Amino acid sequence: MTALPLLVALAVAAGAPADDPAPALLLERGAIARHQIVAVGRDVRIDGEALAGVTAIDGSARIVGTVAGDLTVLGGDATLAPSAIVRGDVQVLGGRLSVAPGARIDGRSVAYPTFSRAWLTLLEGPSLGLPARSPVVVAAKLGLVAAWLVLTVVLFAAGGRSLAGASEEIRIEPLYCFATGLAAVLALLLTALFVSAALPSPLALPLVVLAVVAALVAKLWGTAAVFHALGRALLGGRGRRAQPLHLAMAGLAAAGALKFVPWLGVAAWTAITLVAVGAALRTKFGRREAWFDARDALASRTF
């Protein structure tokens, strides 16, 4: 499986024209979902039983049935009906948590209604609040594509071999890269909130800035690898003879075109970002080695 079908499938599932909102992702009553449910750019409603966690990104969640794992909502509201059961934690960032009498939450519940939507900057870029065809929006997107072009050229000039290694990981394990990136972004957001609440500002601010910078570095570096993987998928057999930078340019052209499609572009670039972060972390920025050596850990215990 290549990265291109994964990204397109995620984008199509989450995307719709701006004047025709995407329908909610529905788990009907009596249905059972055994794997993680993730809705990007759309609402999710659970009337049945979700045996794993439920995540809504840039959308709201309504729980009528049972969620065996955690419920995480970023940029939307979470509503629990009287019959709702959440056996894990409930975490709402940038929205409100409404729990009806009779609903049950076995874990912790945290809601930050006033949490800034600036977290979307890590995923897709600033939200301008203007129509998709506005000259300002089009110019901003053209500027972002141009910036990605320059950055991709610089990164491949500095370390094309390591980027190609990360691209291979994306081609082989796109779903694992996506899941790793999603977990890393959620962990970063929750850690930043915890540090901000638990530590005084002079201590919390440098830690939060350091974490955000690390995440942005992973995004920028990994996205160049995603462009390479997309270009290789688009060119097929001909891509084996092409130069790595040429493959990356082809992938950037395809991803840049998607950026101008309302909703579809946001969903696709959100998926690209999560895959990019996951690939950077899984491959240790292309080194294809473990982050920690178990032998070193055992040796340290002997002293």
Secondary structure, DSSP 8 states (H G I E B T S, - for coil): --HHHHHHHHHHHH---TTS----EEE-TT-EE-S-EEEESS-EEESSEESS-EEEESS-EEESSEESS-EEEESS-EEE-TT-EESS-EEEESS-EEE-TT-EESS-EEEETT--GGGHHHHT-----S-TT-HHHHHHHHHHHHHHHHHHHHHHHHHHHHHHHHHHHHHH-HHHHHHHHHHHHHHHHHHHHHHHHHS-HHHHHHHHHHHHHHHHHHHHHHHHHHHHHHHHHHHGGGGGTS-HHHHHHHHHHHHHHHTTSTTHHHHHHHHHHHHHHHHHHHTTTTT-S-SS-HHHHHHHHT-
